[in-house]
Amino acid sequence: MYEAVLNLKCSKPELIKQSLEPDIKNDETVETLLNVKNDTLEIVIKSKKLNYLKAVINSYISTVNMLEEVDKIE
C-alpha cells in the first residue's frame, strides 16, 4: 500500500476540512483521513494503486488552493 501525508498551511483549515469531508469516499482502493493541527490541514491518503494516489493528491491540492483563493475574494 502506498501512502502520502500532505500538510497544507491554510488560513481556515477547519472550514476547508468541513468543505472536503462530504466528498471523501473511502473504499478498498483509497482511504483518506483529514485532521486539523493549528493552522495546518493534514491529509493522509493511502492507496493500493500508485496512479490513484497521484490523482487524489493532485485533486486535494487543487481543491484546497481553490478554496483558499475563494476565501481571499470574500
C-alpha positions as YAML, in Angstrom:
chain: A
units: angstrom
residues:
- id: 1
  name: MET
  ca: [0.00, 0.00, 0.00]
- id: 2
  name: TYR
  ca: [1.22, 3.49, -0.88]
- id: 3
  name: GLU
  ca: [0.76, 6.42, 1.49]
- id: 4
  name: ALA
  ca: [1.13, 10.19, 1.32]
- id: 5
  name: VAL
  ca: [0.75, 12.80, 4.06]
- id: 6
  name: LEU
  ca: [0.02, 16.36, 2.94]
- id: 7
  name: ASN
  ca: [0.45, 19.16, 5.48]
- id: 8
  name: LEU
  ca: [-1.13, 22.23, 3.93]
- id: 9
  name: LYS
  ca: [-0.95, 25.55, 5.74]
- id: 10
  name: CYS
  ca: [-4.34, 27.27, 5.46]
- id: 11
  name: SER
  ca: [-5.98, 30.43, 6.73]
- id: 12
  name: LYS
  ca: [-9.11, 28.48, 7.81]
- id: 13
  name: PRO
  ca: [-8.18, 24.79, 7.96]
- id: 14
  name: GLU
  ca: [-11.29, 23.69, 9.89]
- id: 15
  name: LEU
  ca: [-13.58, 25.28, 7.29]
- id: 16
  name: ILE
  ca: [-11.65, 23.64, 4.44]
- id: 17
  name: LYS
  ca: [-11.84, 20.28, 6.23]
- id: 18
  name: GLN
  ca: [-15.62, 20.66, 6.51]
- id: 19
  name: SER
  ca: [-15.80, 21.52, 2.82]
- id: 20
  name: LEU
  ca: [-13.82, 18.43, 1.79]
- id: 21
  name: GLU
  ca: [-15.45, 15.86, 4.09]
- id: 22
  name: PRO
  ca: [-18.68, 15.30, 2.08]
- id: 23
  name: ASP
  ca: [-16.64, 14.26, -0.97]
- id: 24
  name: ILE
  ca: [-14.46, 11.67, 0.77]
- id: 25
  name: LYS
  ca: [-15.31, 8.19, -0.44]
- id: 26
  name: ASN
  ca: [-13.18, 5.54, 1.23]
- id: 27
  name: ASP
  ca: [-13.21, 2.11, -0.35]
- id: 28
  name: GLU
  ca: [-10.89, -0.87, -0.76]
- id: 29
  name: THR
  ca: [-8.62, 1.11, -3.13]
- id: 30
  name: VAL
  ca: [-8.28, 4.54, -1.47]
- id: 31
  name: GLU
  ca: [-8.57, 5.72, 2.14]
- id: 32
  name: THR
  ca: [-8.40, 9.39, 3.14]
- id: 33
  name: LEU
  ca: [-8.22, 10.97, 6.59]
- id: 34
  name: LEU
  ca: [-8.40, 14.69, 7.38]
- id: 35
  name: ASN
  ca: [-7.02, 16.32, 10.53]
- id: 36
  name: VAL
  ca: [-6.55, 19.92, 11.62]
- id: 37
  name: LYS
  ca: [-3.47, 20.92, 13.58]
- id: 38
  name: ASN
  ca: [-3.27, 24.63, 14.41]
- id: 39
  name: ASP
  ca: [-3.20, 26.41, 11.03]
- id: 40
  name: THR
  ca: [-2.46, 23.24, 9.05]
- id: 41
  name: LEU
  ca: [-4.75, 20.79, 7.31]
- id: 42
  name: GLU
  ca: [-3.26, 17.31, 7.35]
- id: 43
  name: ILE
  ca: [-4.48, 14.96, 4.62]
- id: 44
  name: VAL
  ca: [-3.45, 11.32, 4.92]
- id: 45
  name: ILE
  ca: [-4.05, 9.29, 1.76]
- id: 46
  name: LYS
  ca: [-3.50, 5.55, 1.45]
- id: 47
  name: SER
  ca: [-3.94, 3.69, -1.80]
- id: 48
  name: LYS
  ca: [-3.28, 0.26, -3.24]
- id: 49
  name: LYS
  ca: [-2.53, 1.82, -6.63]
- id: 50
  name: LEU
  ca: [0.14, 4.46, -7.17]
- id: 51
  name: ASN
  ca: [-1.74, 6.19, -10.01]
- id: 52
  name: TYR
  ca: [-4.84, 6.57, -7.79]
- id: 53
  name: LEU
  ca: [-2.67, 8.09, -5.06]
- id: 54
  name: LYS
  ca: [-1.23, 10.61, -7.51]
- id: 55
  name: ALA
  ca: [-4.70, 11.56, -8.78]
- id: 56
  name: VAL
  ca: [-6.09, 12.04, -5.27]
- id: 57
  name: ILE
  ca: [-3.08, 14.14, -4.21]
- id: 58
  name: ASN
  ca: [-3.48, 16.42, -7.23]
- id: 59
  name: SER
  ca: [-7.21, 16.72, -6.62]
- id: 60
  name: TYR
  ca: [-6.82, 17.73, -2.97]
- id: 61
  name: ILE
  ca: [-4.05, 20.22, -3.65]
- id: 62
  name: SER
  ca: [-6.09, 21.87, -6.41]
- id: 63
  name: THR
  ca: [-9.25, 21.97, -4.33]
- id: 64
  name: VAL
  ca: [-7.53, 23.42, -1.26]
- id: 65
  name: ASN
  ca: [-5.82, 26.08, -3.41]
- id: 66
  name: MET
  ca: [-9.17, 26.99, -4.96]
- id: 67
  name: LEU
  ca: [-10.85, 27.25, -1.54]
- id: 68
  name: GLU
  ca: [-8.03, 29.46, -0.26]
- id: 69
  name: GLU
  ca: [-8.44, 31.78, -3.28]
- id: 70
  name: VAL
  ca: [-12.21, 31.99, -2.79]
- id: 71
  name: ASP
  ca: [-11.62, 32.97, 0.85]
- id: 72
  name: LYS
  ca: [-9.39, 35.85, -0.31]
- id: 73
  name: ILE
  ca: [-12.17, 37.22, -2.55]
- id: 74
  name: GLU
  ca: [-14.68, 37.41, 0.27]
...
